[in-house]
Amino acid sequence: MSQLRALALRNLLRHRGRTAMTLLAIVAGVSSLILAAGFIDDLFFQLGEAVIHSQTGHLQVGKKGFFSYGSRSPEKYLMEDSKADRLAITSLPQVADVMARVRFSALIGNGRADLAVQAEGVEPDREAKLGSYIMMAQGRPLRDADAFGIVLGAGVAQALRLAPGDVVTLLVSTGEGALNTLDFEVVGTFRTFSKDFDARTVRIPIGAARELLASPGVNTLVVSLRDTADTQHVAAQFERLIAGRPFEVKTWSELNDYYGKTVQLYRRQLGVLQVIILVMVGLGVVNLVNMAVLERIGEFGTMRALGNTAGQVFRLVLAENALLALAGGVLGVAAGALLAWLISAVGIPMPPPPNADIGYTARIRLAPAAVAIAFGVGFLATLAAAIAPAWRVSRMPVAEQLRHNV
């Protein structure tokens, strides 16, 4: 076996032109797969982080039924904002912070026009730390000191022609069915990745929301983690903490149907791209291997005349291509990693995704699984491409092979 590898290596070094061309095809295929997978992974990562740090947080704890039916009647799913529950949540080392939210439907007006909106009562300073993907279009973020301040989604502000400094009125129906109103001063307008969210959302301090709704309860406890990768693990711990109590836990991906559908769409597209690259690499390598084998038919005939068997010739061709596949895979991974680093250092300016107002800078994320798949695809495609020509040349009659030397 060692003699076979040594002979295969000498043959590759002897035909340097063909070897370089085949290596180039493999490297191009492997690095392309790495870059494509890394681009899609970065899209998933940035979209997920935008969802987390502009809307949902990593996890939310609410009363059972709230996440399914609470959007219609959130006042029916209020729960106590318990200090004991907050302490239990923040005691987990993966948790960075926990904050309460009250959600309710309201009518916002400025004396000229009214608009139905989805309002949220929030803890401003805590939300400011979580909302790193919220861009202020005008004014500033809400602060704890803003007892009756309000921030508006850009779509709401545009629809009512509002700007920081304007005064608006929120009209709500309390849990008992009474109507209540409060005046608020606009301190800022914001944009997120979602046009729909910006077109219907306003935020006020949670104290003002409780006064407006005449209720001390909250709808959700929003949990911010130190690392998004811990989401499922922490969710399982929360399930154990609330076992037997009328609460439920939802992760950020469960709360965002749009994210799940987007991931499915792009995964299918990546799968098609991987197949196309695999076919291109396979055809390129098949063509180069066939050329190499056809040009060396006389050489193989001489080997057979000197006593080498058809099986030995077959194994030699496979060994040569296995070495090519290994070298091409390693070089392809190195080239892909280098290109990913260079592209990520510069960044790729991207337009806003569908249903978004804000563009982003794309990068290439190197995932070990994607790198391993790219290497495997390059290696197996090269090896598979050599089987048919190796089998064909090893089964040719020796006399016919030797005629190619004349």
KEDRENGU-472209 format. One record per residue (C-alpha): residue number from 1; residue in three letters; chain; x, y, z. Coordinates in nm, 3 decimals. Layout:
BEGIN
NUM_ALA_A_X_Y_Z
...
***
This chain:
BEGIN
1_MET_A_0.000_0.000_0.000
2_SER_A_0.283_0.240_0.080
3_GLN_A_0.445_0.158_-0.257
4_LEU_A_0.113_0.232_-0.429
5_ARG_A_0.086_0.570_-0.258
6_ALA_A_0.446_0.653_-0.340
7_LEU_A_0.394_0.565_-0.707
8_ALA_A_0.069_0.763_-0.718
9_LEU_A_0.244_1.067_-0.569
10_ARG_A_0.530_1.043_-0.820
11_ASN_A_0.280_1.024_-1.106
12_LEU_A_0.102_1.336_-0.982
13_LEU_A_0.429_1.527_-0.952
14_ARG_A_0.535_1.406_-1.295
15_HIS_A_0.218_1.542_-1.460
16_ARG_A_0.221_1.879_-1.289
17_GLY_A_0.004_2.063_-1.540
18_ARG_A_-0.288_1.819_-1.520
19_THR_A_-0.246_1.792_-1.143
20_ALA_A_-0.263_2.170_-1.100
21_MET_A_-0.573_2.198_-1.320
22_THR_A_-0.756_1.926_-1.125
23_LEU_A_-0.653_2.077_-0.792
24_LEU_A_-0.781_2.415_-0.906
25_ALA_A_-1.122_2.268_-0.991
26_ILE_A_-1.147_2.096_-0.651
27_VAL_A_-1.029_2.403_-0.459
28_ALA_A_-1.280_2.624_-0.642
29_GLY_A_-1.565_2.387_-0.562
30_VAL_A_-1.479_2.339_-0.193
31_SER_A_-1.415_2.708_-0.126
32_SER_A_-1.737_2.804_-0.308
33_LEU_A_-1.937_2.568_-0.086
34_ILE_A_-1.775_2.716_0.225
35_LEU_A_-1.845_3.073_0.118
36_ALA_A_-2.206_2.998_0.020
37_ALA_A_-2.279_2.816_0.347
38_GLY_A_-2.101_3.087_0.548
39_PHE_A_-2.302_3.363_0.379
40_ILE_A_-2.633_3.188_0.452
41_ASP_A_-2.527_3.113_0.813
42_ASP_A_-2.446_3.480_0.863
43_LEU_A_-2.787_3.576_0.726
44_PHE_A_-2.954_3.339_0.975
45_PHE_A_-2.739_3.473_1.259
46_GLN_A_-2.800_3.840_1.184
47_LEU_A_-3.172_3.790_1.125
48_GLY_A_-3.199_3.598_1.453
49_GLU_A_-3.005_3.861_1.646
50_ALA_A_-3.220_4.136_1.493
51_VAL_A_-3.535_3.958_1.607
52_ILE_A_-3.394_3.901_1.957
53_HIS_A_-3.252_4.248_2.011
54_SER_A_-3.541_4.446_1.866
55_GLN_A_-3.853_4.252_1.958
56_THR_A_-3.861_3.932_2.158
57_GLY_A_-3.548_3.883_2.367
58_HIS_A_-3.413_3.527_2.388
59_LEU_A_-3.699_3.381_2.591
60_GLN_A_-4.038_3.490_2.716
61_VAL_A_-4.239_3.355_3.006
62_GLY_A_-4.614_3.415_3.003
63_LYS_A_-4.942_3.280_3.129
64_LYS_A_-5.060_2.963_2.955
65_GLY_A_-5.249_3.051_2.640
66_PHE_A_-5.109_3.402_2.609
67_PHE_A_-4.876_3.329_2.317
68_SER_A_-5.158_3.158_2.123
69_TYR_A_-5.455_3.379_2.207
70_GLY_A_-5.323_3.680_2.398
71_SER_A_-5.291_3.908_2.096
72_ARG_A_-5.671_3.939_2.088
73_SER_A_-5.732_3.988_2.460
74_PRO_A_-5.399_4.044_2.641
75_GLU_A_-5.582_4.174_2.950
76_LYS_A_-5.712_3.820_3.011
77_TYR_A_-5.357_3.684_3.045
78_LEU_A_-5.205_3.915_3.304
79_MET_A_-4.981_3.765_3.572
80_GLU_A_-4.810_3.894_3.882
81_ASP_A_-4.467_4.052_3.841
82_SER_A_-4.311_3.846_4.120
83_LYS_A_-3.970_3.936_4.262
84_ALA_A_-3.923_3.570_4.354
85_ASP_A_-3.973_3.465_3.990
86_ARG_A_-3.724_3.728_3.872
87_LEU_A_-3.467_3.611_4.126
88_ALA_A_-3.515_3.248_4.020
89_ILE_A_-3.459_3.343_3.656
90_THR_A_-3.158_3.569_3.712
91_SER_A_-2.996_3.306_3.935
92_LEU_A_-2.909_3.107_3.621
93_PRO_A_-2.555_3.195_3.507
94_GLN_A_-2.657_3.216_3.140
95_VAL_A_-2.914_3.491_3.208
96_ALA_A_-2.803_3.852_3.158
97_ASP_A_-3.127_4.028_3.254
98_VAL_A_-3.504_3.989_3.287
99_MET_A_-3.766_4.256_3.223
100_ALA_A_-4.145_4.279_3.231
101_ARG_A_-4.375_4.383_2.948
102_VAL_A_-4.742_4.467_2.925
103_ARG_A_-4.904_4.439_2.584
104_PHE_A_-5.234_4.597_2.489
105_SER_A_-5.426_4.738_2.195
106_ALA_A_-5.486_5.112_2.192
107_LEU_A_-5.600_5.401_1.980
108_ILE_A_-5.340_5.675_1.941
109_GLY_A_-5.443_6.023_1.837
110_ASN_A_-5.293_6.368_1.797
111_GLY_A_-5.607_6.578_1.756
112_ARG_A_-5.600_6.545_1.378
113_ALA_A_-5.615_6.169_1.321
114_ASP_A_-5.634_5.840_1.509
115_LEU_A_-5.462_5.507_1.449
116_ALA_A_-5.505_5.162_1.605
117_VAL_A_-5.172_5.040_1.742
118_GLN_A_-5.017_4.760_1.943
119_ALA_A_-4.874_4.921_2.256
120_GLU_A_-4.614_4.781_2.493
121_GLY_A_-4.542_4.891_2.846
122_VAL_A_-4.170_4.831_2.903
123_GLU_A_-3.888_4.894_3.148
124_PRO_A_-3.700_5.154_2.939
125_ASP_A_-3.343_5.126_3.069
126_ARG_A_-3.346_4.747_3.057
127_GLU_A_-3.502_4.749_2.710
128_ALA_A_-3.233_4.991_2.591
129_LYS_A_-2.967_4.733_2.680
130_LEU_A_-3.157_4.455_2.503
131_GLY_A_-3.255_4.660_2.196
132_SER_A_-2.916_4.691_2.029
133_TYR_A_-3.077_4.634_1.685
134_ILE_A_-3.330_4.916_1.727
135_MET_A_-3.229_5.223_1.528
136_MET_A_-3.361_5.560_1.639
137_ALA_A_-3.493_5.743_1.333
138_GLN_A_-3.561_6.062_1.532
139_GLY_A_-3.513_6.172_1.890
140_ARG_A_-3.383_5.935_2.157
141_PRO_A_-3.477_5.607_2.326
142_LEU_A_-3.722_5.592_2.613
143_ARG_A_-3.573_5.629_2.964
144_ASP_A_-3.694_5.532_3.311
145_ALA_A_-3.720_5.903_3.394
146_ASP_A_-3.976_5.952_3.114
147_ALA_A_-4.286_5.888_3.326
148_PHE_A_-4.518_5.978_3.038
149_GLY_A_-4.287_5.954_2.739
150_ILE_A_-4.359_5.745_2.430
151_VAL_A_-4.154_5.612_2.139
152_LEU_A_-4.324_5.531_1.810
153_GLY_A_-4.248_5.293_1.529
154_ALA_A_-4.143_5.485_1.218
155_GLY_A_-4.457_5.374_1.036
156_VAL_A_-4.683_5.503_1.315
157_ALA_A_-4.499_5.837_1.322
158_GLN_A_-4.524_5.870_0.945
159_ALA_A_-4.895_5.783_0.937
160_LEU_A_-4.981_6.049_1.199
161_ARG_A_-4.706_6.295_1.100
162_LEU_A_-4.557_6.295_1.447
163_ALA_A_-4.212_6.403_1.560
164_PRO_A_-4.028_6.427_1.894
165_GLY_A_-4.189_6.689_2.115
166_ASP_A_-4.544_6.627_1.992
167_VAL_A_-4.814_6.525_2.240
168_VAL_A_-5.037_6.225_2.170
169_THR_A_-5.326_6.058_2.351
170_LEU_A_-5.365_5.683_2.409
171_LEU_A_-5.718_5.550_2.446
172_VAL_A_-5.757_5.198_2.588
173_SER_A_-6.025_4.970_2.720
174_THR_A_-5.940_4.835_3.068
175_GLY_A_-6.001_4.478_3.180
176_GLU_A_-6.332_4.585_3.337
177_GLY_A_-6.447_4.737_3.008
178_ALA_A_-6.399_5.103_3.103
179_LEU_A_-6.231_5.351_2.870
180_ASN_A_-5.920_5.530_2.991
181_THR_A_-5.690_5.789_2.833
182_LEU_A_-5.349_5.939_2.907
183_ASP_A_-5.141_6.201_2.729
184_PHE_A_-4.781_6.125_2.632
185_GLU_A_-4.493_6.324_2.486
186_VAL_A_-4.315_6.172_2.186
187_VAL_A_-3.945_6.140_2.271
188_GLY_A_-3.835_5.943_1.966
189_THR_A_-3.923_5.725_1.667
190_PHE_A_-3.753_5.395_1.589
191_ARG_A_-3.690_5.148_1.310
192_THR_A_-3.633_4.773_1.333
193_PHE_A_-3.576_4.510_1.065
194_SER_A_-3.957_4.464_1.035
195_LYS_A_-4.177_4.720_0.858
196_ASP_A_-4.489_4.557_1.002
197_PHE_A_-4.360_4.597_1.358
198_ASP_A_-4.267_4.961_1.297
199_ALA_A_-4.606_5.034_1.140
200_ARG_A_-4.812_4.928_1.442
201_THR_A_-4.598_4.944_1.759
202_VAL_A_-4.556_5.210_2.026
203_ARG_A_-4.380_5.176_2.362
204_ILE_A_-4.443_5.355_2.692
205_PRO_A_-4.298_5.309_3.044
206_ILE_A_-4.451_5.013_3.227
207_GLY_A_-4.568_5.236_3.514
208_ALA_A_-4.774_5.446_3.274
209_ALA_A_-4.912_5.129_3.112
210_ARG_A_-5.028_5.000_3.451
211_GLU_A_-5.194_5.334_3.527
212_LEU_A_-5.360_5.337_3.187
213_LEU_A_-5.488_4.979_3.224
214_ALA_A_-5.567_5.017_3.595
215_SER_A_-5.386_4.686_3.663
216_PRO_A_-5.050_4.597_3.823
217_GLY_A_-5.008_4.279_3.619
218_VAL_A_-4.773_4.199_3.331
219_ASN_A_-4.812_3.980_3.024
220_THR_A_-4.457_3.850_2.987
221_LEU_A_-4.119_3.833_3.148
222_VAL_A_-3.861_3.883_2.872
223_VAL_A_-3.527_3.713_2.929
224_SER_A_-3.196_3.828_2.781
225_LEU_A_-2.914_3.572_2.770
226_ARG_A_-2.540_3.621_2.751
227_ASP_A_-2.515_3.385_2.453
228_THR_A_-2.789_3.298_2.202
229_ALA_A_-2.650_2.944_2.177
230_ASP_A_-2.776_2.878_2.533
231_THR_A_-3.140_2.943_2.441
232_GLN_A_-3.264_2.583_2.423
233_HIS_A_-3.070_2.477_2.732
234_VAL_A_-3.208_2.765_2.941
235_ALA_A_-3.561_2.707_2.805
236_ALA_A_-3.543_2.349_2.933
237_GLN_A_-3.434_2.477_3.275
238_PHE_A_-3.725_2.723_3.278
239_GLU_A_-3.967_2.440_3.198
240_ARG_A_-3.849_2.262_3.511
241_LEU_A_-3.878_2.583_3.719
242_ILE_A_-4.241_2.644_3.618
243_ALA_A_-4.353_2.279_3.622
244_GLY_A_-4.700_2.258_3.777
245_ARG_A_-4.764_2.633_3.747
246_PRO_A_-4.993_2.804_3.490
247_PHE_A_-4.706_2.942_3.283
248_GLU_A_-4.534_2.858_2.956
249_VAL_A_-4.198_2.939_2.799
250_LYS_A_-4.133_3.033_2.438
251_THR_A_-3.797_3.077_2.267
252_TRP_A_-3.732_3.363_2.026
253_SER_A_-3.752_3.129_1.725
254_GLU_A_-4.092_2.997_1.838
255_LEU_A_-4.220_3.352_1.875
256_ASN_A_-4.116_3.449_1.520
257_ASP_A_-4.285_3.251_1.246
258_TYR_A_-4.122_3.479_0.986
259_TYR_A_-3.775_3.368_1.096
260_GLY_A_-3.859_2.998_1.067
261_LYS_A_-4.004_3.036_0.718
262_THR_A_-3.705_3.244_0.606
263_VAL_A_-3.462_2.979_0.734
264_GLN_A_-3.652_2.705_0.549
265_LEU_A_-3.648_2.906_0.226
266_TYR_A_-3.276_2.979_0.236
267_ARG_A_-3.186_2.624_0.341
268_ARG_A_-3.362_2.495_0.029
269_GLN_A_-3.179_2.749_-0.184
270_LEU_A_-2.847_2.650_-0.026
271_GLY_A_-2.925_2.284_-0.095
272_VAL_A_-2.986_2.360_-0.463
273_LEU_A_-2.664_2.565_-0.476
274_GLN_A_-2.468_2.279_-0.320
275_VAL_A_-2.604_2.037_-0.580
276_ILE_A_-2.510_2.277_-0.863
277_ILE_A_-2.156_2.321_-0.728
278_LEU_A_-2.126_1.944_-0.678
279_VAL_A_-2.230_1.881_-1.039
280_MET_A_-1.989_2.148_-1.168
281_VAL_A_-1.699_2.009_-0.964
282_GLY_A_-1.788_1.654_-1.066
283_LEU_A_-1.806_1.736_-1.436
284_GLY_A_-1.483_1.935_-1.424
285_VAL_A_-1.296_1.661_-1.243
286_VAL_A_-1.445_1.386_-1.461
287_ASN_A_-1.329_1.571_-1.771
288_LEU_A_-0.976_1.624_-1.636
289_VAL_A_-0.946_1.266_-1.508
290_ASN_A_-1.069_1.126_-1.839
291_MET_A_-0.814_1.336_-2.028
292_ALA_A_-0.538_1.222_-1.796
293_VAL_A_-0.633_0.855_-1.826
294_LEU_A_-0.669_0.865_-2.204
295_GLU_A_-0.327_1.029_-2.241
296_ARG_A_-0.171_0.756_-2.026
297_ILE_A_-0.326_0.447_-2.187
298_GLY_A_0.011_0.347_-2.331
299_GLU_A_0.174_0.387_-1.990
300_PHE_A_-0.085_0.158_-1.831
301_GLY_A_-0.035_-0.091_-2.115
302_THR_A_0.338_-0.101_-2.040
303_MET_A_0.262_-0.163_-1.671
304_ARG_A_0.031_-0.450_-1.765
305_ALA_A_0.295_-0.596_-2.002
306_LEU_A_0.549_-0.587_-1.718
307_GLY_A_0.323_-0.794_-1.494
308_ASN_A_0.094_-0.550_-1.318
309_THR_A_-0.266_-0.668_-1.293
310_ALA_A_-0.579_-0.482_-1.400
311_GLY_A_-0.668_-0.443_-1.032
312_GLN_A_-0.335_-0.276_-0.960
313_VAL_A_-0.389_-0.028_-1.244
314_PHE_A_-0.741_0.043_-1.115
315_ARG_A_-0.614_0.099_-0.762
316_LEU_A_-0.331_0.323_-0.886
317_VAL_A_-0.571_0.557_-1.067
318_LEU_A_-0.795_0.568_-0.760
319_ALA_A_-0.496_0.631_-0.534
320_GLU_A_-0.381_0.921_-0.750
321_ASN_A_-0.725_1.079_-0.738
322_ALA_A_-0.761_1.013_-0.364
323_LEU_A_-0.439_1.209_-0.309
324_LEU_A_-0.568_1.481_-0.540
325_ALA_A_-0.899_1.488_-0.352
326_LEU_A_-0.726_1.509_-0.015
327_ALA_A_-0.489_1.783_-0.125
328_GLY_A_-0.766_1.973_-0.306
329_GLY_A_-0.998_1.944_-0.007
330_VAL_A_-0.735_2.076_0.235
331_LEU_A_-0.636_2.360_0.001
332_GLY_A_-1.004_2.436_-0.064
333_VAL_A_-1.075_2.463_0.309
334_ALA_A_-0.771_2.689_0.353
335_ALA_A_-0.871_2.906_0.056
336_GLY_A_-1.232_2.923_0.177
337_ALA_A_-1.124_3.022_0.529
338_LEU_A_-0.889_3.289_0.395
339_LEU_A_-1.152_3.432_0.160
340_ALA_A_-1.411_3.424_0.441
341_TRP_A_-1.175_3.621_0.665
342_LEU_A_-1.097_3.877_0.394
343_ILE_A_-1.463_3.922_0.296
344_SER_A_-1.571_3.949_0.661
345_ALA_A_-1.302_4.209_0.727
346_VAL_A_-1.440_4.426_0.447
347_GLY_A_-1.809_4.329_0.472
348_ILE_A_-2.072_4.305_0.200
349_PRO_A_-2.327_4.591_0.207
350_MET_A_-2.669_4.431_0.164
351_PRO_A_-3.003_4.598_0.085
352_PRO_A_-3.290_4.562_0.333
353_PRO_A_-3.441_4.211_0.333
354_PRO_A_-3.809_4.170_0.234
355_ASN_A_-4.041_4.352_0.477
356_ALA_A_-3.750_4.552_0.622
357_ASP_A_-3.633_4.912_0.617
358_ILE_A_-3.277_4.860_0.734
359_GLY_A_-2.994_4.705_0.533
360_TYR_A_-2.706_4.519_0.690
361_THR_A_-2.343_4.427_0.634
362_ALA_A_-2.306_4.060_0.546
363_ARG_A_-2.007_3.852_0.648
364_ILE_A_-1.900_3.490_0.611
365_ARG_A_-1.941_3.273_0.920
366_LEU_A_-1.726_2.961_0.930
367_ALA_A_-1.931_2.680_1.081
368_PRO_A_-1.736_2.354_1.145
369_ALA_A_-2.022_2.145_1.006
370_ALA_A_-2.033_2.346_0.681
371_VAL_A_-1.654_2.320_0.640
372_ALA_A_-1.667_1.945_0.697
373_ILE_A_-1.949_1.904_0.444
374_ALA_A_-1.761_2.111_0.184
375_PHE_A_-1.447_1.904_0.235
376_GLY_A_-1.645_1.580_0.214
377_VAL_A_-1.826_1.686_-0.102
378_GLY_A_-1.499_1.782_-0.275
379_PHE_A_-1.326_1.461_-0.168
380_LEU_A_-1.609_1.224_-0.261
381_ALA_A_-1.685_1.400_-0.591
382_THR_A_-1.323_1.370_-0.700
383_LEU_A_-1.299_1.007_-0.596
384_ALA_A_-1.629_0.917_-0.761
385_ALA_A_-1.523_1.091_-1.083
386_ALA_A_-1.224_0.858_-1.114
387_ILE_A_-1.408_0.528_-1.078
388_ALA_A_-1.551_0.497_-1.432
389_PRO_A_-1.234_0.595_-1.627
390_ALA_A_-1.017_0.383_-1.395
391_TRP_A_-1.242_0.082_-1.447
392_ARG_A_-1.252_0.134_-1.824
393_VAL_A_-0.874_0.166_-1.870
394_SER_A_-0.801_-0.128_-1.641
395_ARG_A_-1.028_-0.354_-1.851
396_MET_A_-0.880_-0.261_-2.191
397_PRO_A_-0.682_-0.536_-2.368
398_VAL_A_-0.307_-0.500_-2.316
399_ALA_A_-0.237_-0.506_-2.694
400_GLU_A_-0.479_-0.220_-2.752
401_GLN_A_-0.317_-0.020_-2.472
402_LEU_A_0.033_-0.076_-2.611
403_ARG_A_-0.069_0.050_-2.956
404_HIS_A_-0.101_0.395_-2.797
405_ASN_A_0.278_0.397_-2.746
406_VAL_A_0.339_0.374_-3.119
***
